[in-house]
Amino acid sequence: MAATIYPDYPPRGTDEQCDFLLSNTKDWSILNGLAVRPSPAFVPTEVDPSGSIAVTAPVTLFPSLFSRSRFNEARAIQSGYNELYAAIARDRIWLKAIVEELIEVDDFIAKLWEVHQKVEKEGYVQVSKAIRLFRSDYMVHKDPEADGASPAIKQVEFNTIASSFGGLSTKVSHLHSSLPSNPSIDSLSLGLATAHKAYGPSKTKAERPLCILFIVQDIETNIFDQLALSYALQTTHEIPTFRLPFSHVLDHTTISPLPHRPLMYHPPHSPQTPYEVSLCYFRAGYSPTDYTSPTSWSARLHIERSAAIKCPSILTHLAGSKKIQQELATPDSPHLTNFLSRTAASSHIIDRIRNTFTAIYPLDDSPAGKTAITLATDAEKSANYVLKPQREGGGNNIYGAKIPPFLTSLGDDRRKWRGHILMELIKPPTLRNSIFRNGHTQSGEVIGELGVYGVCLWRNGKGDAGSVHDEDGEGEVLENWEAGFLLRTKGRDSEEGGVAAGFGAVDSPCLVDI
């Protein structure tokens, strides 16, 4: 852990002042929807069998200090990152080569790719436009060995599916009365509304009303974050919006016959009024735990083969795998330049994006992979690295000295190692704050992770065999904007930072010049 680069903060208060602050934080949060459903570990199911209780979301009591220049830089390059991942998702040939390295060692990636292949064989009928809500996550990095080095932002990961907390991030900024203002609710909902409009008129003879469908988990503690977006769609944009648990997709949706294959939603509360789905926004389906049976995979295939715009499609979901991040960030990799040279991005933006990369290596037989294996199997050298699988959500990473025994536990078949990447640890400077979570307040040293949201709408090329996906990344970006931010904070000794996964808290930045 690097020494602090920040001023002494937050202010120390009396017990009475701290009690006053905590009381107001709890009351304001419930009043304004900065809330979650409690986990069974906090409120047992037998106490709340109907799932009616809401509690204050895990939150910091103060906004956390953050470098103004690094914050502005992260937001400024988001449109470049949007362009990059739009280009990756459109390049089916390059994605295929990457995915085929993983399908032997990662069943989840293999199943996602199988869905794509089935739809490709049948022929895609999805409209030619695609929408994505991205989030690029960073930490401030300060090399403890370089006294004169300036702080930098280094990318933790890039999210292409279920990029959460856009709703609560705006609300926590309001709670802290912090500047700058956070437009994430307005910007993300505008992105979804833009995709809805891009779908065009009904594709059924009866011209059914159109709707947006949120695909959600059966038990969702983070429901209020999602409702902030769906209510904005209904009130600001006047778009009917419904929530459908992933496990009930086949129960309440149908696909009309060729040639257009529109997806029809039959609301269980009003089955006589079917809606045509313009957009499926996935807040589930990003983790193997969401696929509990073959029916789950049938549901994902069902949506993917329909005409509804998917946020994201299978290919964009795959573009968010850690292997793609590694391919871009491995030292001397040409892929970043190759992809962005096809777009309007300047060489200056390419360099700024490259500067956010930390060293990431494969675990294979390539020269970079052999270097990584040497580092990962050495008890001392591995202390500066984290081992990551191809997974979204918290709780999946292996850190430092735990890496060598974990790799040993995989057995003699080193093909299993290829399902992971080795990433150099980011070393953020020390901060202090207080976190309120599950009825308790903890104060001490913390570290923060900044997420920057992006909205990108693009037109796909025609590709081949009726596919809307390009052979070589052709297509055109139609809309592209940075869409607000999220700050998550955790105790400095916590290895994971996911709020929904049970590790961190939502926060907002207090910008300082350092």
C-alpha positions as CSV (number, residue, x, y, z in Angstrom):
1,M,0.0,0.0,0.0
2,A,1.4,3.4,-1.0
3,A,1.7,6.2,1.4
4,T,-1.1,8.8,1.3
5,I,-0.9,11.6,-1.2
6,Y,-4.0,13.3,0.2
7,P,-4.6,15.9,2.9
8,D,-5.8,14.8,6.4
9,Y,-9.4,13.9,5.9
10,P,-12.2,13.4,6.8
11,P,-12.7,15.7,9.8
12,R,-12.9,14.1,13.2
13,G,-16.2,14.8,14.9
14,T,-17.6,14.3,18.4
15,D,-19.7,11.2,19.2
16,E,-22.8,13.4,19.0
17,Q,-21.8,14.8,15.6
18,C,-21.1,11.3,14.3
19,D,-24.5,10.0,15.6
20,F,-26.2,13.0,13.9
21,L,-24.5,12.3,10.6
22,L,-25.3,8.6,10.7
23,S,-28.9,9.2,11.6
24,N,-29.4,11.7,8.7
25,T,-27.6,9.3,6.3
26,K,-30.0,6.5,7.1
27,D,-33.1,8.6,6.9
28,W,-32.1,10.4,3.7
29,S,-31.2,7.1,2.0
30,I,-34.5,5.4,2.6
31,L,-36.5,8.6,1.7
32,N,-34.6,8.9,-1.6
33,G,-34.1,5.3,-2.7
34,L,-30.5,4.9,-1.8
35,A,-31.4,1.5,-0.6
36,V,-31.1,-2.3,-1.2
37,R,-33.1,-5.3,-0.1
38,P,-31.2,-6.9,2.8
39,S,-29.2,-10.1,2.3
40,P,-30.5,-13.1,4.3
41,A,-27.3,-12.9,6.4
42,F,-28.5,-9.5,7.7
43,V,-32.3,-10.1,7.7
44,P,-33.1,-13.8,7.8
45,T,-35.8,-14.9,5.3
46,E,-38.1,-16.0,8.1
47,V,-38.1,-12.5,9.5
48,D,-39.0,-11.0,6.0
49,P,-40.6,-13.9,4.1
50,S,-42.4,-11.5,1.6
51,G,-39.2,-9.5,0.8
52,S,-40.7,-6.2,1.9
53,I,-37.9,-4.7,3.9
54,A,-35.5,-2.1,2.4
55,V,-32.4,-0.9,4.2
56,T,-29.8,1.8,3.5
57,A,-27.4,0.7,0.8
58,P,-23.8,0.2,1.9
59,V,-22.5,3.8,1.8
60,T,-19.7,6.0,3.0
61,L,-20.5,8.7,5.5
62,F,-18.2,11.2,3.7
63,P,-17.3,11.6,0.0
64,S,-13.8,10.3,-0.6
65,L,-10.9,12.3,-1.8
66,F,-9.9,11.7,-5.4
67,S,-7.4,13.3,-7.7
68,R,-9.2,15.9,-9.9
69,S,-6.9,15.5,-12.8
70,R,-7.1,11.7,-12.8
71,F,-10.9,11.9,-12.4
72,N,-11.2,14.2,-15.4
73,E,-8.9,12.0,-17.5
74,A,-11.0,8.9,-16.8
75,R,-14.1,10.6,-18.0
76,A,-12.4,12.2,-21.0
77,I,-11.2,8.9,-22.5
78,Q,-14.5,7.0,-22.0
79,S,-15.7,7.7,-25.5
80,G,-12.5,6.3,-26.8
81,Y,-13.0,3.1,-24.8
82,N,-16.6,3.0,-26.1
83,E,-15.2,3.1,-29.7
84,L,-12.7,0.4,-28.9
85,Y,-15.1,-2.2,-27.5
86,A,-17.7,-1.4,-30.2
87,A,-15.0,-2.3,-32.7
88,I,-14.1,-5.5,-30.9
89,A,-17.7,-6.6,-30.7
90,R,-18.1,-6.1,-34.4
91,D,-15.0,-8.1,-35.4
92,R,-16.4,-11.6,-35.3
93,I,-13.2,-13.2,-36.8
94,W,-10.9,-11.8,-34.2
95,L,-13.4,-12.6,-31.3
96,K,-13.7,-16.2,-32.7
97,A,-9.9,-16.7,-32.5
98,I,-9.8,-15.5,-28.9
99,V,-12.8,-17.5,-27.7
100,E,-11.6,-20.7,-29.3
101,E,-8.6,-20.4,-27.0
102,L,-10.9,-20.5,-24.0
103,I,-13.7,-22.9,-24.8
104,E,-11.6,-26.0,-23.9
105,V,-11.0,-24.6,-20.5
106,D,-14.0,-22.5,-19.6
107,D,-17.4,-24.1,-19.9
108,F,-19.3,-20.8,-19.4
109,I,-17.4,-19.1,-22.3
110,A,-18.0,-22.2,-24.4
111,K,-21.8,-22.1,-23.7
112,L,-22.0,-18.4,-24.6
113,W,-20.2,-19.1,-27.9
114,E,-22.5,-22.0,-28.6
115,V,-25.5,-19.7,-28.4
116,H,-23.9,-17.3,-30.9
117,Q,-23.1,-20.2,-33.3
118,K,-26.7,-21.5,-33.2
119,V,-28.1,-18.1,-34.0
120,E,-25.5,-17.5,-36.7
121,K,-26.4,-20.8,-38.3
122,E,-30.1,-19.9,-38.3
123,G,-29.4,-16.4,-39.4
124,Y,-29.5,-13.2,-37.3
125,V,-32.6,-11.1,-37.7
126,Q,-31.6,-8.5,-35.1
127,V,-32.0,-5.0,-36.3
128,S,-28.8,-3.4,-37.6
129,K,-28.2,-1.2,-34.6
130,A,-26.7,-2.2,-31.3
131,I,-26.6,-0.4,-27.9
132,R,-24.3,-0.9,-25.0
133,L,-24.0,0.5,-21.6
134,F,-20.3,0.1,-20.6
135,R,-18.4,0.8,-17.5
136,S,-14.6,1.1,-17.2
137,D,-13.2,0.7,-13.7
138,Y,-10.0,2.3,-12.4
139,M,-7.9,2.8,-9.3
140,V,-5.5,5.6,-8.7
141,H,-2.0,4.1,-8.8
142,K,1.0,5.5,-7.0
143,D,4.2,3.5,-7.2
144,P,5.6,3.2,-3.6
145,E,9.1,2.7,-5.0
146,A,9.0,5.9,-7.0
147,D,8.9,8.9,-4.7
148,G,8.6,11.5,-7.4
149,A,6.1,9.7,-9.6
150,S,2.7,11.4,-10.3
151,P,-0.4,9.4,-9.5
152,A,-2.0,7.7,-12.5
153,I,-5.2,5.9,-13.2
154,K,-5.0,2.2,-14.0
155,Q,-7.8,0.1,-15.4
156,V,-9.1,-2.7,-13.2
157,E,-11.6,-4.1,-15.7
158,F,-14.0,-3.2,-18.5
159,N,-17.7,-4.2,-18.0
160,T,-19.9,-5.0,-21.0
161,I,-22.9,-6.5,-19.2
162,A,-25.0,-5.6,-16.2
163,S,-22.9,-2.5,-15.4
164,S,-24.6,-1.8,-12.1
165,F,-25.1,1.1,-9.7
166,G,-25.8,3.8,-12.3
167,G,-29.0,4.5,-10.3
168,L,-27.5,4.6,-6.8
169,S,-24.4,6.5,-7.9
170,T,-26.4,9.6,-8.7
171,K,-28.2,9.3,-5.4
172,V,-25.1,9.0,-3.3
173,S,-23.7,12.2,-5.0
174,H,-26.9,13.9,-3.9
175,L,-26.5,12.5,-0.4
176,H,-23.0,13.9,-0.1
177,S,-23.9,17.1,-1.9
178,S,-20.7,16.6,-3.7
179,L,-19.4,18.1,-7.0
180,P,-19.3,17.4,-9.8
181,S,-22.9,16.4,-10.3
182,N,-23.4,12.9,-11.5
183,P,-25.7,12.4,-14.5
184,S,-25.7,8.6,-14.6
185,I,-29.4,8.0,-14.2
186,D,-30.3,10.6,-16.9
187,S,-27.5,9.5,-19.2
188,L,-27.9,5.7,-19.0
189,S,-31.7,5.9,-19.3
190,L,-31.3,8.2,-22.3
191,G,-29.0,5.5,-23.9
192,L,-31.7,2.8,-23.4
193,A,-34.4,5.2,-24.8
194,T,-32.2,5.9,-27.8
195,A,-32.0,2.2,-28.5
196,H,-35.7,1.9,-28.1
197,K,-36.2,4.6,-30.8
198,A,-33.6,3.0,-33.0
199,Y,-35.6,-0.3,-33.1
200,G,-38.2,1.5,-35.2
201,P,-41.9,0.6,-35.6
202,S,-43.6,-2.6,-34.7
203,K,-42.6,-5.6,-36.8
204,T,-45.9,-7.4,-36.3
205,K,-49.0,-7.2,-38.5
206,A,-51.0,-6.1,-35.5
207,E,-48.6,-3.3,-34.7
208,R,-48.3,-4.1,-31.0
209,P,-47.1,-1.5,-28.5
210,L,-43.4,-1.5,-27.9
211,C,-41.6,-1.9,-24.5
212,I,-38.2,-2.3,-22.9
213,L,-37.6,-5.5,-20.9
214,F,-35.2,-5.6,-17.9
215,I,-33.9,-9.2,-17.6
216,V,-33.3,-9.6,-13.9
217,Q,-32.3,-12.2,-11.3
218,D,-34.9,-14.0,-9.4
219,I,-33.7,-12.6,-6.1
220,E,-32.4,-9.1,-6.6
221,T,-31.1,-7.2,-3.6
222,N,-30.0,-4.3,-5.8
223,I,-33.5,-3.6,-7.2
224,F,-33.7,0.1,-6.3
225,D,-30.6,0.8,-8.5
226,Q,-32.4,-0.8,-11.4
227,L,-35.7,0.9,-10.7
228,A,-34.1,4.3,-10.9
229,L,-33.4,3.6,-14.5
230,S,-36.7,2.0,-15.3
231,Y,-38.7,4.8,-13.7
232,A,-36.8,7.3,-15.7
233,L,-37.6,5.5,-18.9
234,Q,-41.3,5.5,-17.9
235,T,-41.6,9.0,-16.6
236,T,-39.1,11.0,-18.7
237,H,-39.2,9.0,-21.9
238,E,-42.7,7.6,-21.6
239,I,-41.6,4.1,-22.6
240,P,-43.4,1.1,-21.1
241,T,-40.8,-0.9,-19.1
242,F,-41.1,-4.2,-17.4
243,R,-39.0,-6.5,-15.2
244,L,-38.8,-10.2,-16.1
245,P,-36.8,-12.7,-14.1
246,F,-34.3,-14.6,-16.2
247,S,-35.9,-17.9,-15.1
248,H,-39.3,-16.9,-16.4
249,V,-38.2,-15.7,-19.9
250,L,-39.7,-18.7,-21.6
251,D,-42.9,-18.5,-19.6
252,H,-43.8,-15.0,-20.6
253,T,-42.2,-14.3,-24.0
254,T,-42.8,-15.7,-27.4
255,I,-41.2,-15.2,-30.8
256,S,-43.4,-14.6,-33.8
257,P,-42.4,-16.6,-37.0
258,L,-40.0,-15.5,-39.7
259,P,-39.0,-13.3,-41.3
260,H,-38.7,-10.7,-38.5
261,R,-38.9,-12.9,-35.3
262,P,-40.1,-10.1,-33.0
263,L,-40.0,-10.9,-29.3
264,M,-43.4,-10.6,-27.7
265,Y,-43.9,-10.1,-23.9
266,H,-47.1,-11.3,-22.3
267,P,-47.3,-9.6,-18.9
268,P,-48.6,-12.1,-16.4
269,H,-50.7,-9.3,-14.8
270,S,-52.3,-8.5,-18.2
271,P,-51.8,-11.4,-20.6
272,Q,-54.4,-10.0,-23.0
273,T,-52.2,-7.0,-23.8
274,P,-49.0,-8.3,-25.4
275,Y,-46.1,-6.0,-26.0
276,E,-43.4,-6.2,-28.7
277,V,-39.9,-5.9,-27.0
278,S,-37.7,-3.3,-28.6
279,L,-34.8,-3.9,-26.1
280,C,-33.7,-6.5,-23.7
281,Y,-31.5,-5.0,-21.0
282,F,-29.6,-7.7,-19.1
283,R,-29.1,-7.3,-15.4
284,A,-28.8,-11.1,-15.1
285,G,-27.1,-13.7,-17.2
286,Y,-23.6,-12.5,-16.6
287,S,-22.5,-15.3,-14.3
288,P,-22.6,-19.1,-14.4
289,T,-24.7,-19.0,-11.3
290,D,-27.6,-17.5,-13.4
291,Y,-27.7,-20.6,-15.6
292,T,-29.1,-23.2,-13.2
293,S,-30.5,-25.6,-15.9
294,P,-30.6,-26.2,-19.6
295,T,-33.7,-24.1,-19.6
296,S,-31.6,-21.1,-18.7
297,W,-29.5,-21.5,-21.8
298,S,-32.6,-22.0,-23.9
299,A,-33.8,-18.6,-22.5
300,R,-30.6,-16.9,-23.5
301,L,-30.8,-18.4,-27.0
302,H,-34.5,-17.4,-27.2
303,I,-33.7,-13.8,-26.6
304,E,-30.5,-13.8,-28.8
305,R,-32.4,-15.1,-31.9
306,S,-35.1,-12.6,-31.6
307,A,-35.3,-9.2,-33.3
308,A,-35.1,-7.3,-30.0
309,I,-32.0,-5.2,-29.5
310,K,-29.9,-6.9,-26.9
311,C,-27.9,-4.9,-24.3
312,P,-25.6,-6.7,-24.6
313,S,-25.6,-9.2,-27.4
314,I,-23.6,-12.5,-26.9
315,L,-20.7,-11.2,-28.8
316,T,-20.5,-8.0,-26.7
317,H,-20.8,-10.1,-23.6
318,L,-17.8,-12.1,-24.7
319,A,-15.9,-8.9,-25.6
320,G,-15.9,-8.1,-21.9
321,S,-14.0,-11.3,-20.9
322,K,-10.7,-10.8,-19.0
323,K,-8.9,-12.5,-21.9
324,I,-9.8,-9.6,-24.2
325,Q,-8.5,-7.1,-21.6
326,Q,-5.3,-9.1,-21.5
327,E,-4.9,-9.2,-25.2
328,L,-5.1,-5.4,-25.3
329,A,-2.8,-4.8,-22.3
330,T,-0.1,-7.4,-22.6
331,P,3.2,-5.4,-23.1
332,D,3.9,-4.7,-26.8
333,S,0.4,-5.8,-27.9
334,P,-0.6,-4.3,-31.3
335,H,-4.4,-4.8,-30.8
336,L,-5.3,-1.4,-29.3
337,T,-3.8,0.5,-32.2
338,N,-5.2,-1.9,-34.7
339,F,-8.8,-1.5,-33.5
340,L,-8.8,2.2,-32.9
341,S,-7.0,3.0,-36.1
342,R,-10.3,1.9,-37.8
343,T,-12.2,4.6,-35.9
344,A,-12.2,8.3,-35.6
345,A,-9.9,8.1,-32.5
346,S,-6.7,10.0,-32.7
347,S,-3.2,8.7,-31.8
348,H,-3.4,10.9,-28.8
349,I,-6.5,9.1,-27.5
350,I,-4.9,5.7,-28.2
351,D,-1.8,6.7,-26.1
352,R,-4.0,8.0,-23.2
353,I,-6.0,4.7,-23.2
354,R,-2.7,2.7,-23.3
355,N,-1.5,4.7,-20.3
356,T,-4.4,3.3,-18.2
357,F,-3.2,-0.3,-18.8
358,T,-1.3,-2.2,-16.1
359,A,0.7,-5.3,-17.2
360,I,-1.5,-8.3,-17.9
361,Y,-0.3,-11.6,-19.1
362,P,-1.8,-14.9,-20.3
363,L,-1.0,-18.2,-18.8
364,D,0.0,-20.1,-21.9
365,D,3.0,-21.2,-24.0
366,S,3.6,-17.7,-25.6
367,P,6.7,-15.7,-24.5
368,A,4.4,-13.5,-22.4
369,G,2.7,-16.5,-20.9
370,K,6.0,-18.1,-19.9
371,T,6.9,-14.9,-18.1
372,A,3.6,-15.0,-16.3
373,I,4.0,-18.6,-15.2
374,T,7.4,-17.8,-13.8
375,L,5.8,-14.9,-11.8
376,A,2.7,-16.8,-10.8
377,T,4.5,-19.8,-9.4
378,D,7.0,-17.9,-7.4
379,A,5.8,-17.3,-3.8
380,E,7.7,-14.0,-3.5
381,K,7.1,-12.6,-7.0
382,S,3.4,-13.5,-7.1
383,A,2.8,-11.0,-4.2
384,N,2.6,-8.2,-6.7
385,Y,-0.1,-9.9,-8.9
386,V,-3.7,-10.9,-9.0
387,L,-5.0,-14.0,-10.8
388,K,-8.4,-13.4,-12.6
389,P,-10.8,-15.8,-14.2
390,Q,-13.2,-14.9,-17.1
391,R,-15.9,-13.9,-14.7
392,E,-18.1,-10.8,-13.8
393,G,-19.0,-10.0,-10.2
394,G,-16.9,-10.0,-7.1
395,G,-15.3,-12.9,-5.2
396,N,-13.6,-14.7,-8.0
397,N,-10.0,-13.4,-7.9
398,I,-6.9,-14.9,-6.3
399,Y,-4.3,-12.6,-4.8
400,G,-0.6,-12.6,-4.1
401,A,0.8,-15.6,-2.1
402,K,-2.5,-17.5,-2.7
403,I,-1.7,-17.8,-6.4
404,P,0.9,-20.6,-6.4
405,P,-1.1,-23.0,-4.3
406,F,-4.2,-22.2,-6.3
407,L,-2.5,-23.1,-9.6
408,T,-1.2,-26.3,-8.0
409,S,-4.7,-27.2,-7.0
410,L,-5.7,-27.2,-10.7
411,G,-3.6,-30.3,-11.3
412,D,-1.1,-31.2,-13.9
413,D,-3.2,-30.2,-16.9
414,R,-1.9,-26.7,-17.6
415,R,-4.7,-26.1,-20.1
416,K,-6.8,-25.1,-17.1
417,W,-4.4,-22.3,-16.4
418,R,-5.4,-20.7,-19.7
419,G,-8.8,-19.8,-18.2
420,H,-7.1,-17.1,-16.1
421,I,-5.0,-14.0,-16.6
422,L,-2.3,-12.6,-14.4
423,M,-2.5,-8.9,-13.7
424,E,0.0,-6.6,-11.9
425,L,-1.5,-5.2,-8.8
426,I,-2.6,-1.6,-8.7
427,K,-1.3,0.2,-5.6
428,P,-3.7,3.0,-4.6
429,P,-2.7,5.6,-2.0
430,T,-4.1,5.4,1.5
431,L,-7.4,7.2,2.3
432,R,-9.6,7.3,5.4
433,N,-13.4,7.1,5.6
434,S,-16.3,5.5,7.4
435,I,-18.5,2.9,5.8
436,F,-22.1,2.1,7.0
437,R,-23.1,-1.4,6.0
438,N,-25.7,-3.8,7.4
439,G,-26.4,-1.7,10.5
440,H,-22.7,-1.2,11.4
441,T,-20.2,1.6,10.9
442,Q,-16.5,0.9,10.4
443,S,-13.9,3.6,10.2
444,G,-10.3,3.3,9.0
445,E,-8.1,3.1,5.9
446,V,-9.9,2.5,2.7
447,I,-9.3,2.4,-1.1
448,G,-11.6,3.6,-3.9
449,E,-12.4,2.3,-7.3
450,L,-13.8,4.7,-9.9
451,G,-16.1,3.5,-12.6
452,V,-17.0,5.6,-15.6
453,Y,-20.1,4.8,-17.6
454,G,-20.4,5.0,-21.4
455,V,-23.2,4.7,-23.9
456,C,-22.5,3.6,-27.4
457,L,-25.0,3.0,-30.3
458,W,-23.6,1.6,-33.5
459,R,-24.7,0.3,-36.8
460,N,-23.5,-3.1,-37.7
461,G,-22.2,-4.2,-41.1
462,K,-24.0,-6.9,-42.9
463,G,-21.3,-9.6,-42.5
464,D,-22.2,-12.9,-44.2
465,A,-24.9,-15.6,-44.0
466,G,-27.4,-13.0,-42.9
467,S,-25.5,-12.0,-39.8
468,V,-25.5,-8.4,-38.7
469,H,-22.1,-8.9,-37.2
470,D,-19.1,-7.8,-39.3
471,E,-16.3,-10.1,-40.6
472,D,-13.7,-7.5,-40.0
473,G,-15.1,-4.9,-37.7
474,E,-16.8,-2.6,-40.3
475,G,-19.8,-0.6,-39.2
476,E,-20.4,2.9,-37.9
477,V,-20.7,4.4,-34.4
478,L,-23.9,6.6,-34.3
479,E,-24.0,7.8,-30.7
480,N,-21.2,7.8,-28.2
481,W,-21.0,9.6,-24.9
482,E,-19.6,9.4,-21.4
483,A,-22.5,8.7,-19.0
484,G,-21.6,9.5,-15.5
485,F,-19.5,7.7,-12.8
486,L,-19.5,5.5,-9.8
487,L,-17.1,5.5,-6.9
488,R,-17.0,2.3,-4.8
489,T,-14.9,2.2,-1.6
490,K,-13.8,-0.8,0.5
491,G,-11.5,-1.4,3.5
492,R,-7.9,-1.4,2.5
493,D,-7.5,-5.0,3.6
494,S,-10.5,-6.3,1.5
495,E,-9.3,-8.0,-1.7
496,E,-12.6,-7.6,-3.5
497,G,-14.7,-4.4,-4.1
498,G,-18.1,-5.5,-5.4
499,V,-20.9,-3.8,-3.5
500,A,-23.6,-6.2,-4.5
501,A,-21.2,-9.1,-3.9
502,G,-20.8,-8.0,-0.3
503,F,-17.5,-6.2,-0.2
504,G,-17.7,-2.5,-0.7
505,A,-19.9,0.6,-0.4
506,V,-21.1,3.3,-2.8
507,D,-19.3,6.6,-2.5
508,S,-18.9,9.9,-4.3
509,P,-15.6,11.8,-5.1
510,C,-14.4,14.9,-3.3
511,L,-12.0,16.2,-5.9
512,V,-8.7,17.7,-4.9
513,D,-5.7,18.9,-6.7
514,I,-2.6,16.8,-6.0
